[in-house]
Amino acid sequence: MSRPALFLDRDGVVNIEKNYLHKIEDFEFIDDIFALCKKYQTLGYLIVVVTNQSGIARGYYSEEDFSLLTRWMIDVFEREGIAIADVYHCPHHPDISGECSCRKPEPGMLLEAAGKHNIDLENSLLVGDSERDITAAHRAGLKETYLFSPDAKSSEATKIIRALKELV
């Protein structure tokens, strides 16, 4: 039986955006991310993170650096009572490693998650901080999308939110 998922972009949604973040000591969770995840987990949603990580292609940090930070982040969520079903990342950059199907706005990471975890994409939702997140979700078949932005004036998203607590 398929389940819906709450898809989250990482940088700018789970944590405060910092260019090419790859160190635990620089990671700061965004207010209400745990409350948001707990709400949707209680409603039966899988929690899945989908993140572009072009810093890997650029050589700013390694796959191992990304994995260490990801394992730490998942552990923090677990201590908060939240199960992260999976984390998908795109290590590519079109100017360096060429085009790929996983880099948002392409839907590859969401489609891969759906196949692996039997996710009901049509009834899933995504919270992202850029229009490319919203586009990827729509291309994957999601109907409900939220652009988390303090200053966006318009978006293809279902709604622009200024704080995660708006969804709690």
DSSP file (Angstrom, degrees, kcal/mol; ACC not computed):
  #  RESIDUE AA STRUCTURE BP1 BP2  ACC     N-H-->O    O-->H-N    N-H-->O    O-->H-N    TCO  KAPPA ALPHA  PHI   PSI    X-CA   Y-CA   Z-CA
    1    1 A M              0   0    0      0, 0.0     2,-0.1     0, 0.0   119,-0.1   0.000 360.0 360.0 360.0 130.8    0.0    0.0    0.0
    2    2 A S        -     0   0    0    117,-0.1   117,-0.2     1,-0.0   116,-0.1  -0.427 360.0-159.2 -80.0 153.6    1.4    3.4   -1.0
    3    3 A R  B     -a  119   0A   0    115,-1.7   117,-3.1   114,-0.3     2,-0.1  -0.918  19.4-112.6-126.8 152.4    1.9    6.2    1.5
    4    4 A P        -     0   0    0      0, 0.0    42,-2.2     0, 0.0     2,-0.3  -0.437  31.5-146.6 -78.2 162.4    2.2    9.9    0.9
    5    5 A A  E     -b   46   0B   0    115,-0.4   120,-2.4    40,-0.3     2,-0.7  -0.945  14.9-136.2-128.5 151.2    5.5   11.7    1.7
    6    6 A L  E     -bc  47 125B   0     40,-3.4    42,-2.4    -2,-0.3     2,-0.4  -0.938  29.6-158.5 -99.5 107.4    6.5   15.1    3.0
    7    7 A F  E     -bc  48 126B   0    118,-3.2   120,-2.4    -2,-0.7     2,-0.4  -0.762   9.8-169.7 -90.0 132.8    9.4   16.0    0.8
    8    8 A L  E     -bc  49 127B   0     40,-2.7    42,-2.5    -2,-0.4   120,-0.2  -0.982  20.8-137.6-125.1 130.7   11.8   18.6    2.2
    9    9 A D      > -     0   0    0    118,-2.2     5,-0.6    -2,-0.4    42,-0.2  -0.538  22.8-143.8 -69.2 153.3   14.6   20.5    0.5
   10   10 A R  T >>>S+     0   0    0     40,-0.4     4,-2.1     3,-0.2     3,-2.1   0.949  76.5  57.9 -86.4 -72.1   17.5   20.6    2.9
   11   11 A D  B 345S+g   15   0C   0      1,-0.3   118,-0.2     2,-0.2     5,-0.2  -0.447 122.3  11.4 -68.9 117.1   19.3   23.9    2.7
   12   12 A G  T 345S+     0   0    0      3,-3.0    -1,-0.3    -2,-0.4     4,-0.1   0.275 134.3  46.3  99.9  -9.9   16.8   26.7    3.4
   13   13 A V  T <45S+     0   0    0     -3,-2.1    17,-0.2     2,-0.2    -3,-0.2   0.613 123.0  23.7-124.6 -56.1   14.1   24.4    4.7
   14   14 A V  T  <<S+     0   0    0     -4,-2.1    16,-2.4    -5,-0.6     2,-0.3   0.902 135.6  16.3 -78.1 -43.8   15.6   21.9    7.2
   15   15 A N  B   <S-gH  11  29C   0     -5,-1.8    -3,-3.0    14,-0.3    14,-0.2  -0.880  94.5 -85.5-129.0 159.7   18.6   24.2    8.0
   16   16 A I        -     0   0    0     12,-2.8    12,-0.3    -2,-0.3     2,-0.2  -0.440  56.9-103.0 -62.9 132.7   19.6   27.8    7.6
   17   17 A E        +     0   0    0     -2,-0.2     2,-0.4    -6,-0.1    -1,-0.1  -0.404  49.7 165.0 -63.5 123.7   21.0   28.3    4.1
   18   18 A K    >   -     0   0    0     -2,-0.2     3,-1.5    -3,-0.1     8,-0.0  -0.979  48.2 -96.3-138.9 129.1   24.8   28.7    4.2
   19   19 A N  T 3  S-     0   0    0     -2,-0.4    -2,-0.0     1,-0.3     0, 0.0  -0.188 100.9 -11.6 -53.5 122.5   26.7   28.4    0.9
   20   20 A Y  T 3  S-     0   0    0      1,-0.2    -1,-0.3     2,-0.1     2,-0.1   0.869  84.8-163.5  56.4  44.5   28.0   24.8    0.4
   21   21 A L    <   +     0   0    0     -3,-1.5    -1,-0.2     1,-0.2    34,-0.1  -0.374  33.0 141.4 -59.2 126.5   27.3   23.7    4.0
   22   22 A H        +     0   0    0     -2,-0.1     2,-0.4     1,-0.1    47,-0.2   0.316  41.8  87.9-149.8   6.1   29.1   20.5    4.8
   23   23 A K    >   -     0   0    0      1,-0.1     3,-1.4    46,-0.1     4,-0.5  -0.931  66.0-139.6-116.5 136.2   30.3   20.9    8.5
   24   24 A I  G >  S+     0   0    0     -2,-0.4     3,-1.6     1,-0.3    -1,-0.1   0.884 103.1  59.7 -56.2 -41.6   28.2   19.8   11.5
   25   25 A E  G 3  S+     0   0    0      1,-0.3    -1,-0.3    -3,-0.1     0, 0.0   0.683 105.8  48.9 -66.3 -16.0   29.3   22.9   13.4
   26   26 A D  G <  S+     0   0    0     -3,-1.4     2,-0.4    -8,-0.0    -1,-0.3   0.493  86.9 107.2 -97.0  -5.1   27.8   25.2   10.8
   27   27 A F    <   +     0   0    0     -3,-1.6     2,-0.4    -4,-0.5   -10,-0.1  -0.632  42.6 177.1 -82.9 123.1   24.4   23.4   10.6
   28   28 A E        -     0   0    0     -2,-0.4   -12,-2.8   -12,-0.3     2,-0.1  -0.984  25.1-131.6-127.5 120.2   21.5   25.3   12.2
   29   29 A F  B     -H   15   0C   0     -2,-0.4   -14,-0.3   -14,-0.2     2,-0.2  -0.396  25.8-114.9 -68.4 144.3   18.0   23.8   12.1
   30   30 A I    >   -     0   0    0    -16,-2.4     3,-1.9   -17,-0.2     4,-0.3  -0.568  42.1 -89.0 -78.7 142.6   15.2   26.2   11.0
   31   31 A D  T 3  S+     0   0    0      1,-0.3   133,-0.4    -2,-0.2   134,-0.1  -0.220 108.8   9.4 -51.8 134.5   12.6   27.0   13.6
   32   32 A D  T 3> S+     0   0    0    132,-0.1     4,-2.4    -3,-0.1    -1,-0.3   0.485  85.1 123.2  74.3   7.6    9.6   24.6   13.6
   33   33 A I  H <> S+     0   0    0     -3,-1.9     4,-2.2     2,-0.2     5,-0.2   0.900  78.6  47.1 -64.2 -37.3   11.2   22.0   11.3
   34   34 A F  H  > S+     0   0    0     -4,-0.3     4,-2.7     2,-0.2     5,-0.2   0.918 111.8  49.3 -70.1 -41.7   10.7   19.3   14.0
   35   35 A A  H  > S+     0   0    0      2,-0.2     4,-2.2     1,-0.2    -2,-0.2   0.905 111.5  50.6 -62.2 -41.3    7.1   20.3   14.7
   36   36 A L  H  X S+     0   0    0     -4,-2.4     4,-2.1     2,-0.2     5,-0.2   0.943 112.9  44.8 -61.0 -48.9    6.4   20.2   11.0
   37   37 A C  H  X S+     0   0    0     -4,-2.2     4,-2.7     1,-0.2     5,-0.2   0.893 111.6  52.5 -65.4 -40.3    7.9   16.8   10.6
   38   38 A K  H  X S+     0   0    0     -4,-2.7     4,-2.4     2,-0.2    -1,-0.2   0.914 108.3  52.0 -61.9 -42.0    6.2   15.4   13.7
   39   39 A K  H  X S+     0   0    0     -4,-2.2     4,-1.3     1,-0.2    -2,-0.2   0.957 114.9  40.0 -59.0 -51.4    2.8   16.6   12.5
   40   40 A Y  H  <>S+     0   0    0     -4,-2.1     5,-2.7     1,-0.2    -1,-0.2   0.838 112.8  55.0 -72.4 -31.6    3.1   14.9    9.1
   41   41 A Q  H ><5S+     0   0    0     -4,-2.7     3,-1.6     1,-0.2    -1,-0.2   0.919 107.3  51.4 -63.0 -42.1    4.7   11.8   10.6
   42   42 A T  H 3<5S+     0   0    0     -4,-2.4    -2,-0.2     1,-0.3    -1,-0.2   0.828 105.7  55.9 -62.2 -32.2    1.7   11.5   12.9
   43   43 A L  T 3<5S-     0   0    0     -4,-1.3    -1,-0.3    -5,-0.2    -2,-0.2   0.455 127.4-100.5 -80.4  -0.5   -0.6   11.8    9.8
   44   44 A G  T < 5S+     0   0    0     -3,-1.6     2,-0.2     1,-0.3    -3,-0.2   0.555  74.1 143.0  96.3   9.1    1.2    8.8    8.2
   45   45 A Y      < -     0   0    0     -5,-2.7    -1,-0.3    -6,-0.1     2,-0.3  -0.588  48.7-128.6 -82.0 142.4    3.6   10.7    5.9
   46   46 A L  E     -b    5   0B   0    -42,-2.2   -40,-3.4    -2,-0.2     2,-0.6  -0.644  23.0-131.4 -77.3 147.2    7.1    9.4    5.2
   47   47 A I  E     +bd   6  84B   0     36,-0.6    38,-2.2    -2,-0.3    39,-1.0  -0.925  31.9 174.9-106.3 121.1    9.7   12.2    5.6
   48   48 A V  E     -bd   7  86B   0    -42,-2.4   -40,-2.7    -2,-0.6     2,-0.4  -0.991  20.0-149.9-131.3 130.6   12.1   12.4    2.7
   49   49 A V  E     -bd   8  87B   0     37,-2.2    39,-3.2    -2,-0.4     2,-0.4  -0.851  11.9-174.3 -99.7 133.3   14.8   15.0    2.1
   50   50 A V  E     + d   0  88B   0    -42,-2.5   -40,-0.4    -2,-0.4     2,-0.4  -0.983  14.8 170.7-128.9 118.6   15.8   15.9   -1.5
   51   51 A T  E     - d   0  89B   0     37,-2.4    39,-2.1    -2,-0.4     2,-0.4  -0.986  34.0-135.4-140.6 132.2   18.7   18.2   -1.9
   52   52 A N  E     - d   0  90B   0     -2,-0.4   -41,-0.2    37,-0.2     2,-0.1  -0.699  23.1-178.0 -76.9 132.2   21.0   19.5   -4.7
   53   53 A Q    >>  +     0   0    0     37,-3.5     3,-1.8    -2,-0.4     4,-0.5  -0.520  17.3 158.2-133.0  65.7   24.6   19.4   -3.5
   54   54 A S  H 3>  +     0   0    0      1,-0.3     4,-2.3     2,-0.2     5,-0.2   0.643  62.4  83.2 -67.4 -13.0   26.7   20.9   -6.3
   55   55 A G  H 34>S+     0   0    0      1,-0.2     5,-2.2     2,-0.2     6,-1.1   0.776  86.9  57.4 -59.5 -24.9   29.4   21.6   -3.8
   56   56 A I  H X45S+     0   0    0     -3,-1.8     3,-1.1     2,-0.2    -1,-0.2   0.948 108.2  43.5 -69.6 -49.5   30.5   17.9   -4.4
   57   57 A A  H 3<5S+     0   0    0     34,-0.9    -2,-0.2    -4,-0.5    -1,-0.2   0.862 112.7  54.1 -62.4 -35.1   30.9   18.4   -8.2
   58   58 A R  T 3<5S-     0   0    0     -4,-2.3    -1,-0.3    33,-0.1    -2,-0.2   0.604 113.6-120.1 -75.9 -11.4   32.7   21.7   -7.5
   59   59 A G  T < 5S+     0   0    0     -3,-1.1    -3,-0.2    -4,-0.5    -2,-0.1   0.623  77.4 125.0  82.6  13.1   35.1   20.0   -5.2
   60   60 A Y  S   <S-     0   0    0     -5,-2.2     2,-0.3     1,-0.2    -4,-0.2   0.797  84.0  -4.5 -75.1 -28.5   34.2   22.1   -2.1
   61   61 A Y  S    S-     0   0    0     -6,-1.1    -2,-0.3   -40,-0.0    -1,-0.2  -0.964  77.4-111.5-157.3 166.8   33.5   18.9   -0.1
   62   62 A S     >  -     0   0    0     -2,-0.3     4,-2.2    -3,-0.1     5,-0.1  -0.477  29.3-107.4-102.3 168.8   33.3   15.2   -0.7
   63   63 A E  H  > S+     0   0    0      1,-0.2     4,-2.7     2,-0.2     5,-0.2   0.877 123.2  54.8 -57.5 -38.8   30.6   12.5   -0.7
   64   64 A E  H  > S+     0   0    0      2,-0.2     4,-2.6     1,-0.2    -1,-0.2   0.906 105.3  51.5 -64.6 -41.7   32.0   11.4    2.6
   65   65 A D  H  > S+     0   0    0      1,-0.2     4,-2.1     2,-0.2    -2,-0.2   0.934 112.2  47.2 -57.9 -45.8   31.6   14.9    4.1
   66   66 A F  H  X S+     0   0    0     -4,-2.2     4,-2.5     1,-0.2    -2,-0.2   0.917 111.8  50.4 -62.4 -43.6   28.0   14.9    2.9
   67   67 A S  H  X S+     0   0    0     -4,-2.7     4,-2.7     2,-0.2     5,-0.2   0.895 109.1  50.8 -63.3 -41.8   27.4   11.4    4.3
   68   68 A L  H  X S+     0   0    0     -4,-2.6     4,-2.1     2,-0.2    -1,-0.2   0.936 113.1  45.0 -62.2 -46.3   28.8   12.3    7.7
   69   69 A L  H  X S+     0   0    0     -4,-2.1     4,-2.6    -5,-0.2    -2,-0.2   0.901 113.3  51.3 -64.0 -40.6   26.6   15.5    8.0
   70   70 A T  H  X S+     0   0    0     -4,-2.5     4,-2.7     2,-0.2     5,-0.2   0.922 108.9  49.8 -64.3 -44.8   23.6   13.5    6.8
   71   71 A R  H  X S+     0   0    0     -4,-2.7     4,-2.1     1,-0.2    -1,-0.2   0.917 112.3  48.5 -60.5 -42.4   24.0   10.8    9.3
   72   72 A W  H  X S+     0   0    0     -4,-2.1     4,-2.1    -5,-0.2    -2,-0.2   0.932 111.5  49.6 -61.5 -46.2   24.4   13.4   12.1
   73   73 A M  H  X S+     0   0    0     -4,-2.6     4,-2.3     1,-0.2    -2,-0.2   0.918 110.4  49.7 -60.6 -45.3   21.2   15.2   10.9
   74   74 A I  H  X S+     0   0    0     -4,-2.7     4,-2.6     1,-0.2    -1,-0.2   0.893 109.0  53.3 -61.3 -40.1   19.2   12.0   10.8
   75   75 A D  H  X S+     0   0    0     -4,-2.1     4,-2.3    -5,-0.2    -1,-0.2   0.896 107.5  50.7 -62.0 -40.9   20.4   11.2   14.3
   76   76 A V  H  X S+     0   0    0     -4,-2.1     4,-1.1     2,-0.2    -2,-0.2   0.929 110.6  49.0 -63.5 -44.6   19.2   14.6   15.6
   77   77 A F  H ><>S+     0   0    0     -4,-2.3     5,-2.6     1,-0.2     3,-0.6   0.923 109.5  52.6 -59.2 -43.6   15.8   14.0   13.9
   78   78 A E  H ><5S+     0   0    0     -4,-2.6     3,-1.9     1,-0.3    -1,-0.2   0.901 105.1  54.2 -59.9 -41.3   15.6   10.5   15.6
   79   79 A R  H 3<5S+     0   0    0     -4,-2.3    -1,-0.3     1,-0.3    -2,-0.2   0.772 106.8  53.2 -63.0 -24.7   16.3   12.1   19.0
   80   80 A E  T <<5S-     0   0    0     -4,-1.1    -1,-0.3    -3,-0.6    -2,-0.2   0.388 126.0-104.5 -88.5   2.1   13.4   14.4   18.3
   81   81 A G  T < 5S+     0   0    0     -3,-1.9     2,-0.5     1,-0.3    -3,-0.2   0.703  80.9 128.2  84.2  20.9   11.2   11.3   17.6
   82   82 A I      < -     0   0    0     -5,-2.6     2,-0.7    -6,-0.1    -1,-0.3  -0.938  48.4-149.3-116.4 129.6   11.2   11.8   13.8
   83   83 A A        -     0   0    0     -2,-0.5     2,-0.8   -46,-0.1   -36,-0.6  -0.864   6.6-153.1 -97.4 115.3   12.1    9.0   11.3
   84   84 A I  E     -d   47   0B   0     -2,-0.7   -36,-0.2   -10,-0.2     3,-0.1  -0.800   5.5-159.1 -84.0 115.1   13.7   10.4    8.2
   85   85 A A  E     -     0   0B   0    -38,-2.2     2,-0.3    -2,-0.8   -37,-0.2   0.875  64.4 -27.3 -65.0 -37.2   12.8    7.7    5.6
   86   86 A D  E     -d   48   0B   0    -39,-1.0   -37,-2.2    -3,-0.1     2,-0.4  -0.978  47.8-136.7-170.7 159.6   15.6    8.7    3.3
   87   87 A V  E     -d   49   0B   0     -2,-0.3     2,-0.4   -39,-0.2   -37,-0.2  -0.995  20.7-169.4-127.9 124.0   17.8   11.5    2.0
   88   88 A Y  E     -d   50   0B   0    -39,-3.2   -37,-2.4    -2,-0.4     2,-0.4  -0.913   7.5-177.3-111.9 139.3   18.4   11.9   -1.7
   89   89 A H  E     -d   51   0B   0     -2,-0.4   -37,-0.2   -39,-0.2    14,-0.1  -0.986  23.8-143.7-137.4 149.8   21.1   14.2   -3.1
   90   90 A C  E     -d   52   0B   0    -39,-2.1   -37,-3.5    -2,-0.4   -34,-0.2  -0.953  12.4-174.9-108.6 114.7   22.3   15.3   -6.4
   91   91 A P        +     0   0    0      0, 0.0   -34,-0.9     0, 0.0     2,-0.1   0.375  52.2 103.2 -87.8   5.6   26.1   15.8   -6.4
   92   92 A H        -     0   0    0    -36,-0.1   -39,-0.1   -35,-0.1   -36,-0.1  -0.387  48.6-167.3 -92.3 162.2   26.1   17.1  -10.0
   93   93 A H    >>> -     0   0    0      5,-0.2     4,-3.0    -2,-0.1     3,-1.6  -0.949  24.8-135.3-141.8 129.7   26.4   20.5  -11.6
   94   94 A P  T 345S+     0   0    0      0, 0.0     4,-0.5     0, 0.0     5,-0.2   0.810 104.3  50.9 -58.2 -32.3   25.6   20.8  -15.3
   95   95 A D  T 345S+     0   0    0      3,-0.1     4,-0.1     2,-0.1    -3,-0.0   0.669 124.2  27.9 -77.8 -15.5   28.7   23.0  -16.1
   96   96 A I  T <45S+     0   0    0     -3,-1.6    -1,-0.1     2,-0.2     3,-0.1   0.809 137.3  17.2-110.7 -52.2   31.0   20.5  -14.4
   97   97 A S  T  <5S-     0   0    0     -4,-3.0    -2,-0.1     1,-0.3     2,-0.1   0.410 105.5-116.0-107.8   0.9   29.6   17.0  -14.5
   98   98 A G      < -     0   0    0     -5,-0.9    -1,-0.3    -4,-0.5    -2,-0.2  -0.215  50.3 -34.7  91.3 175.5   27.0   17.5  -17.3
   99   99 A E        +     0   0    0     -5,-0.2     2,-0.3    -3,-0.1    -6,-0.0  -0.325  60.6 176.4 -70.1 152.9   23.2   17.2  -17.3
  100  100 A C        -     0   0    0      3,-0.1     6,-0.1    -8,-0.1     8,-0.1  -0.920  38.5-123.6-148.0 172.3   21.5   14.7  -15.1
  101  101 A S  S    S+     0   0    0     -2,-0.3     7,-1.8     1,-0.1     8,-0.2   0.434 102.5  60.0 -99.5  -1.2   17.9   13.7  -14.2
  102  102 A C  S    S+     0   0    0      6,-0.2     7,-0.5     5,-0.1     2,-0.5   0.729  75.2  97.0-100.7 -23.0   18.4   14.2  -10.4
  103  103 A R  S >  S-     0   0    0      5,-0.1     3,-2.6     1,-0.1     5,-0.1  -0.533  85.7 -89.8 -72.9 119.8   19.3   17.9  -10.1
  104  104 A K  T 3  S+     0   0    0     -2,-0.5    29,-0.1     1,-0.4    28,-0.1  -0.430 116.9  50.1 -60.4 133.4   16.2   19.9   -9.3
  105  105 A P  T 3  S+     0   0    0      0, 0.0    -1,-0.4     0, 0.0    34,-0.2  -0.929 104.9  79.9 -89.1   5.1   14.2   21.2  -11.2
  106  106 A E  S <  S-     0   0    0     -3,-2.6     3,-0.4     1,-0.1     4,-0.2  -0.482  81.3-134.4 -71.6 151.0   14.3   17.6  -12.7
  107  107 A P     >  +     0   0    0      0, 0.0     4,-2.5     0, 0.0     3,-0.5   0.323  68.6 115.7 -91.0   9.4   12.2   15.2  -10.7
  108  108 A G  H  > S+     0   0    0     -7,-1.8     4,-2.5     1,-0.2    -6,-0.2   0.831  74.3  48.3 -51.8 -44.8   14.7   12.3  -10.5
  109  109 A M  H  > S+     0   0    0     -7,-0.5     4,-2.2    -3,-0.4    -1,-0.2   0.900 114.0  46.8 -66.2 -38.9   15.2   12.3   -6.7
  110  110 A L  H  > S+     0   0    0     -3,-0.5     4,-2.3     2,-0.2    -2,-0.2   0.903 113.6  48.3 -68.4 -40.5   11.4   12.4   -6.0
  111  111 A L  H  X S+     0   0    0     -4,-2.5     4,-2.1     2,-0.2    -2,-0.2   0.887 111.0  50.7 -67.1 -38.7   10.7    9.6   -8.6
  112  112 A E  H  X S+     0   0    0     -4,-2.5     4,-2.4    -5,-0.3     5,-0.2   0.924 111.1  48.6 -64.0 -43.7   13.5    7.5   -7.2
  113  113 A A  H  X S+     0   0    0     -4,-2.2     4,-2.9     1,-0.2     6,-0.2   0.914 109.6  52.9 -61.1 -43.0   12.1    7.9   -3.6
  114  114 A A  H  X>S+     0   0    0     -4,-2.3     5,-1.3     1,-0.2     4,-1.0   0.907 111.3  46.4 -61.1 -42.0    8.6    7.0   -4.9
  115  115 A G  H  <5S+     0   0    0     -4,-2.1    -1,-0.2     2,-0.2    -2,-0.2   0.907 117.1  42.5 -66.7 -42.4    9.9    3.8   -6.5
  116  116 A K  H  <5S+     0   0    0     -4,-2.4    -2,-0.2     1,-0.2    -1,-0.2   0.880 126.4  30.3 -72.5 -38.7   11.9    2.7   -3.5
  117  117 A H  H  <5S-     0   0    0     -4,-2.9  -114,-0.3    -5,-0.2    -1,-0.2   0.289 102.9-117.3-109.2   9.3    9.4    3.6   -0.8
  118  118 A N  T  <5 -     0   0    0     -4,-1.0  -115,-1.7     1,-0.2     2,-0.3   0.949  48.7-176.3  53.8  53.6    6.1    3.1   -2.6
  119  119 A I  B   < -a    3   0A   0     -5,-1.3     2,-1.2  -117,-0.2    -1,-0.2  -0.656  31.1-133.0 -88.7 136.2    5.2    6.7   -2.2
  120  120 A D    >   -     0   0    0   -117,-3.1     3,-0.6    -2,-0.3  -115,-0.4  -0.752  25.8-173.9 -83.5  94.1    1.9    8.1   -3.4
  121  121 A L  G >  S+     0   0    0     -2,-1.2     3,-1.5     1,-0.2    22,-0.4   0.873  76.0  60.0 -63.8 -39.2    3.2   11.2   -5.2
  122  122 A E  G 3  S+     0   0    0      1,-0.3    21,-0.7    20,-0.2    -1,-0.2   0.831 112.8  38.6 -60.8 -32.0   -0.2   12.7   -6.1
  123  123 A N  G <  S+     0   0    0     -3,-0.6    -1,-0.3    19,-0.1    -2,-0.2   0.254 101.0  95.8-102.9  11.4   -1.1   12.9   -2.3
  124  124 A S    <   -     0   0    0     -3,-1.5    20,-0.9    -4,-0.2    19,-0.5  -0.428  59.6-149.1 -89.7 170.8    2.4   13.9   -1.2
  125  125 A L  E     -ce   6 144B   0   -120,-2.4  -118,-3.2    -2,-0.1     2,-0.4  -0.969   2.2-149.2-140.5 160.7    3.6   17.4   -0.6
  126  126 A L  E     -ce   7 145B   0     18,-1.4    20,-2.4    -2,-0.3     2,-0.5  -0.978   3.8-160.6-131.0 141.2    6.9   19.3   -0.8
  127  127 A V  E     +ce   8 146B   0   -120,-2.4  -118,-2.2    -2,-0.4     2,-0.3  -0.988  28.9 158.9-117.6 119.3    8.3   22.3    1.0
  128  128 A G  E     - e   0 147B   0     18,-2.5    20,-3.5    -2,-0.5  -116,-0.1  -0.875  42.1-140.2-134.5 167.6   11.1   24.0   -0.8
  129  129 A D  S    S+     0   0    0     -2,-0.3     2,-0.3    18,-0.2    18,-0.1   0.303  82.5  50.6-112.9   8.3   12.8   27.4   -0.8
  130  130 A S  S >> S-     0   0    0      1,-0.1     4,-1.4    19,-0.0     3,-0.9  -0.973  82.3-115.8-142.7 158.9   13.3   27.9   -4.5
  131  131 A E  H 3> S+     0   0    0     -2,-0.3     4,-2.7     1,-0.2     5,-0.2   0.800 113.2  64.2 -63.8 -28.0   11.1   27.7   -7.6
  132  132 A R  H 3> S+     0   0    0      1,-0.2     4,-2.1     2,-0.2    -1,-0.2   0.841 100.3  52.8 -65.9 -30.8   13.3   24.8   -8.9
  133  133 A D  H <> S+     0   0    0     -3,-0.9     4,-2.1     2,-0.2    -1,-0.2   0.928 110.8  46.6 -64.2 -45.1   12.1   22.7   -5.9
  134  134 A I  H  X S+     0   0    0     -4,-1.4     4,-2.4     1,-0.2    -2,-0.2   0.913 111.8  50.6 -63.9 -44.5    8.5   23.5   -6.8
  135  135 A T  H  X S+     0   0    0     -4,-2.7     4,-2.6     1,-0.2    -1,-0.2   0.911 108.9  51.4 -61.4 -43.9    9.1   22.6  -10.5
  136  136 A A  H  X S+     0   0    0     -4,-2.1     4,-1.4     1,-0.2    -1,-0.2   0.918 110.4  49.8 -59.5 -43.3   10.6   19.3   -9.6
  137  137 A A  H  X>S+     0   0    0     -4,-2.1     5,-2.5     1,-0.2     4,-0.6   0.927 111.7  47.1 -62.6 -45.2    7.6   18.4   -7.4
  138  138 A H  H ><5S+     0   0    0     -4,-2.4     3,-1.2     1,-0.2    -1,-0.2   0.906 109.8  53.2 -64.3 -40.5    5.2   19.3  -10.1
  139  139 A R  H 3<5S+     0   0    0     -4,-2.6    -1,-0.2     1,-0.3    -2,-0.2   0.790 107.7  52.7 -64.0 -26.9    7.1   17.3  -12.7
  140  140 A A  H 3<5S-     0   0    0     -4,-1.4    -1,-0.3    -3,-0.3    -2,-0.2   0.549 125.7-102.2 -85.1  -8.2    7.0   14.3  -10.3
  141  141 A G  T <<5 +     0   0    0     -3,-1.2    -3,-0.2    -4,-0.6     2,-0.2   0.527  68.3 149.8 102.5   6.3    3.2   14.6  -10.1
  142  142 A L      < -     0   0    0     -5,-2.5    -1,-0.3    -6,-0.2   -20,-0.2  -0.510  27.6-168.6 -72.6 141.3    2.8   16.3   -6.7
  143  143 A K  S    S+     0   0    0    -21,-0.7     2,-0.6   -19,-0.5    -1,-0.1   0.724  70.0  61.6 -98.0 -28.6   -0.3   18.5   -6.4
  144  144 A E  E     +e  125   0B   0    -20,-0.9   -18,-1.4   -22,-0.2     2,-0.3  -0.899  62.0 160.4-111.8 119.3    0.6   20.3   -3.1
  145  145 A T  E     -e  126   0B   0     -2,-0.6    13,-1.3   -20,-0.2    14,-1.3  -0.984  20.9-158.3-138.6 146.6    3.7   22.4   -2.9
  146  146 A Y  E     -ef 127 159B   0    -20,-2.4   -18,-2.5    -2,-0.3     2,-0.7  -0.990   8.5-150.4-129.5 126.9    4.9   25.2   -0.6
  147  147 A L  E     -ef 128 160B   0     12,-2.1    14,-2.9    -2,-0.4     2,-0.9  -0.871  12.4-153.5 -95.3 116.2    7.5   27.8   -1.3
  148  148 A F  E     + f   0 161B   0    -20,-3.5    14,-0.2    -2,-0.7    12,-0.1  -0.797  40.5 136.5 -92.6 102.5    9.2   28.8    2.0
  149  149 A S        -     0   0    0     12,-2.4    14,-0.1    -2,-0.9    -2,-0.1  -0.978  50.4-150.2-153.0 131.7   10.4   32.3    1.3
  150  150 A P  S    S+     0   0    0      0, 0.0    -1,-0.1     0, 0.0    12,-0.1   0.732 100.3  23.1 -74.0 -20.4   10.4   35.5    3.3
  151  151 A D  S    S+     0   0    0     11,-0.0     2,-0.1     0, 0.0    11,-0.1   0.380  80.5 129.9-132.0   6.4   10.2   37.7    0.2
  152  152 A A        -     0   0    0      1,-0.1     3,-0.1    -5,-0.1    -3,-0.1  -0.403  32.1-170.2 -65.5 139.3    8.7   35.8   -2.7
  153  153 A K        +     0   0    0      1,-0.3     2,-0.3    -2,-0.1    -1,-0.1   0.730  68.6  10.0 -99.7 -30.1    5.9   37.7   -4.5
  154  154 A S        +     0   0    0      0, 0.0    -1,-0.3     0, 0.0     2,-0.3  -0.980  63.1 166.1-148.9 158.6    4.7   34.9   -6.8
  155  155 A S        -     0   0    0     -2,-0.3     5,-0.1     2,-0.2    -8,-0.0  -0.979  45.6-121.0-165.3 158.3    5.3   31.2   -7.3
  156  156 A E  S    S+     0   0    0     -2,-0.3   -11,-0.1     3,-0.1    -1,-0.0   0.466  82.6 111.7 -80.1  -4.1    3.9   28.2   -9.0
  157  157 A A  S    S-     0   0    0      1,-0.1   -11,-0.2   -13,-0.1    -2,-0.2  -0.220  84.8-114.4 -67.9 159.4    3.6   26.7   -5.5
  158  158 A T  S    S-     0   0    0    -13,-1.3     2,-0.3     1,-0.3   -12,-0.2   0.887  97.6  -6.8 -56.7 -40.4    0.2   26.0   -3.9
  159  159 A K  E     -f  146   0B   0    -14,-1.3   -12,-2.1     2,-0.0     2,-0.5  -0.988  63.4-127.7-156.9 146.6    1.1   28.6   -1.4
  160  160 A I  E     -f  147   0B   0     -2,-0.3     2,-0.4   -14,-0.2   -12,-0.2  -0.873  30.8-164.5 -93.4 129.3    4.0   30.8   -0.3
  161  161 A I  E     -f  148   0B   0    -14,-2.9   -12,-2.4    -2,-0.5     3,-0.1  -0.901  20.5-162.9-116.0 147.9    4.8   30.5    3.4
  162  162 A R  S    S+     0   0    0     -2,-0.4     2,-0.3     1,-0.3    -1,-0.1   0.611  81.0  21.7-100.2 -18.2    6.9   32.9    5.4
  163  163 A A  S >  S-     0   0    0      1,-0.1     3,-1.6   -14,-0.1    -1,-0.3  -0.991  72.1-125.7-149.7 145.5    7.4   30.5    8.4
  164  164 A L  G >  S+     0   0    0   -133,-0.4     3,-2.4    -2,-0.3     4,-0.3   0.799 104.4  73.9 -63.2 -27.5    7.2   26.7    8.7
  165  165 A K  G >  S+     0   0    0      1,-0.3     3,-1.1     2,-0.2    -1,-0.3   0.706  79.3  75.1 -61.8 -17.0    4.8   27.1   11.6
  166  166 A E  G <  S+     0   0    0     -3,-1.6    -1,-0.3     1,-0.2    -2,-0.2   0.742 100.0  43.6 -63.7 -21.4    2.2   28.0    9.0
  167  167 A L  G <         0   0    0     -3,-2.4    -1,-0.2    -4,-0.2    -2,-0.2   0.393 360.0 360.0-102.9   1.1    2.0   24.3    8.1
  168  168 A V    <         0   0    0     -3,-1.1    -1,-0.2    -4,-0.3    -2,-0.1   0.448 360.0 360.0 -91.2 360.0    2.0   23.0   11.7
